Amino acid sequence: MKAIIEGLLFLKGSDGLTLLELCSILDKKEEEVSQALKELYSDYQKEDRGIQLELLGGHFKLTTKQEHKEYYKKITLEEQNANLSQSALETLAIIAYNEPITRMEIDEIRGVNSSYVIRRLLIKNLIQEVGRSDLPGRPKQYGVTNAFLDYFGLGGIDELPKMEEKEPDSQEEDLFASRYQEKND
């Protein structure tokens, strides 16, 4: 049962699981699950383990050990400094020029689902939730952060390059006129 609990907690990640959720999933009594959790906790207390079992906010979670945090920081700094993908740059530009903007509005502009990209940008602290829309469901609205400004060397959002607006043609085009003419012999 310990191995199953370990796998479940790994799958749930930072959300974790409550004791009641674990009992329900495992179809076991609280005493049995509590005992397995105690044993798992004890296993993770050994010096040769890199993770630990913690009860945070009523949820059991697998977390990294504090004593190794200097090593973990190196990875997170690498991830933050990694180059941005084309989709991330595209999404950032949409947010920067249209903030505050909802995910659905971003999806409409891009033509694809942007959930994953938005999550990655939130993790990198390049965007943040800036409020809620008045649209049904009150979706989150996003805007750029100071880290975004630092990343791109901007003093403020007003320093973004101006978008060129396409000027309408001075002549009105007849939508029904053909550009091609038949030649009469």
C-alpha positions in Angstrom: 0.0 0.0 0.0 2.9 2.4 0.7 4.0 2.1 -2.9 0.5 2.9 -4.2 0.3 6.0 -1.8 3.7 7.1 -3.0 2.6 6.9 -6.7 -0.7 8.7 -6.0 1.1 11.5 -4.2 3.6 11.8 -7.0 0.8 12.0 -9.6 -1.1 14.7 -7.6 2.1 16.8 -7.3 1.7 20.1 -5.5 -2.1 19.5 -4.9 -1.5 16.5 -2.7 -4.2 14.3 -1.2 -6.1 14.4 2.1 -6.4 11.3 4.3 -10.0 10.9 3.4 -9.2 11.1 -0.3 -6.5 8.4 0.1 -8.9 6.2 2.1 -11.5 6.6 -0.6 -9.1 5.8 -3.5 -7.5 2.9 -1.7 -10.9 1.6 -0.3 -9.2 1.2 3.1 -9.9 2.4 6.7 -8.3 5.5 8.1 -6.2 3.5 10.6 -4.7 1.4 7.8 -3.9 4.4 5.6 -2.6 6.4 8.6 -0.2 3.5 9.5 1.1 3.3 5.9 1.6 7.1 5.8 3.6 6.9 9.1 5.8 4.2 7.6 6.3 6.1 4.4 7.1 9.2 6.5 9.7 7.2 8.4 11.2 5.9 5.2 11.7 9.4 3.8 13.4 10.6 7.0 16.5 8.6 6.1 19.5 10.6 5.0 19.8 8.9 1.6 16.4 10.1 0.5 15.9 13.4 -1.5 12.2 13.8 -0.9 10.0 13.8 2.1 6.4 13.3 3.1 4.7 16.4 4.5 1.2 17.3 5.6 0.6 20.8 4.3 -2.9 22.5 4.4 -4.5 19.2 5.3 -3.0 17.5 2.2 -0.2 14.9 2.2 2.4 15.9 -0.4 5.8 14.8 -1.5 8.3 17.6 -1.2 12.0 18.1 -1.6 14.2 18.4 1.5 15.2 21.8 2.7 18.8 20.8 3.3 19.2 20.3 -0.5 17.7 23.6 -1.6 21.0 25.1 -2.8 21.1 22.4 -5.5 17.4 22.8 -6.4 17.9 26.5 -6.9 20.4 25.8 -9.7 17.8 23.9 -11.7 15.1 26.5 -11.2 17.4 29.3 -12.2 18.4 27.3 -15.3 14.7 26.8 -16.2 14.0 30.5 -15.7 16.9 31.5 -17.9 16.2 29.1 -20.7 15.3 30.6 -24.0 11.6 31.2 -24.6 9.9 29.2 -27.3 8.2 30.8 -30.3 4.8 30.1 -28.8 5.8 31.7 -25.4 7.1 34.8 -27.2 3.9 35.0 -29.2 1.8 34.7 -26.1 3.9 37.2 -24.2 3.5 39.7 -27.0 -0.3 39.3 -27.0 -0.5 39.7 -23.3 1.9 42.7 -23.2 0.0 44.6 -25.9 -3.5 43.7 -24.7 -3.3 43.5 -21.0 -5.4 42.7 -19.1 -6.5 39.8 -21.2 -8.1 36.4 -20.5 -6.8 33.0 -21.7 -9.8 32.7 -24.0 -9.0 36.0 -25.7 -5.4 34.9 -26.1 -6.6 31.6 -27.6 -8.8 33.5 -30.1 -5.9 35.6 -31.3 -3.4 32.7 -31.5 -5.9 30.2 -32.8 -4.7 27.5 -30.5 -5.1 26.6 -26.8 -2.6 28.6 -24.7 -3.1 26.9 -21.3 0.3 25.2 -21.2 2.2 28.3 -22.4 0.4 30.5 -19.9 1.3 28.1 -17.1 5.0 28.1 -18.1 5.0 31.9 -18.3 3.4 32.1 -14.8 6.1 29.7 -13.5 8.8 31.8 -15.1 7.2 34.9 -13.4 6.9 36.7 -16.8 3.1 37.1 -16.4 0.7 37.3 -13.5 -2.9 37.3 -12.7 -4.1 40.9 -12.6 -7.8 40.5 -12.0 -11.0 38.9 -13.1 -13.1 39.7 -16.2 -16.7 40.6 -16.0 -17.4 37.9 -18.6 -19.5 34.8 -17.5 -17.4 32.6 -15.2 -15.2 35.6 -14.3 -12.1 34.2 -16.1 -8.7 35.3 -14.9 -7.0 38.2 -16.6 -3.3 38.3 -17.2 -0.7 41.0 -17.5 3.1 41.1 -17.6 5.3 41.4 -14.5 8.4 43.4 -13.6 10.4 40.3 -14.4 9.1 40.6 -18.0 10.3 44.2 -18.2 13.7 43.1 -16.8 14.0 40.2 -19.2 13.4 42.4 -22.2 15.3 45.4 -20.8 12.2 47.7 -20.7 11.7 50.5 -18.2 7.9 50.2 -18.5 5.2 48.7 -20.7 5.1 52.0 -22.6 8.5 51.3 -24.0 7.2 48.4 -26.1 7.8 48.9 -29.8 4.7 50.6 -31.4 2.6 48.4 -33.5 2.2 49.5 -37.1 -1.4 50.1 -37.9 -2.3 49.2 -41.4 -3.7 52.2 -43.1 -6.9 51.6 -45.1 -6.5 52.0 -48.9 -7.5 55.4 -50.1 -9.6 53.9 -52.8 -12.5 51.7 -51.9 -12.3 48.4 -53.6 -15.3 47.0 -55.3 -15.6 43.6 -53.7 -17.4 42.3 -56.7 -15.1 43.6 -59.4 -12.7 41.2 -60.9 -9.1 42.1 -61.1 -8.9 40.1 -64.2 -10.5 41.3 -67.4 -11.5 39.2 -70.4 -9.9 40.3 -73.6 -12.3 40.8 -76.5 -10.7 40.0 -79.8 
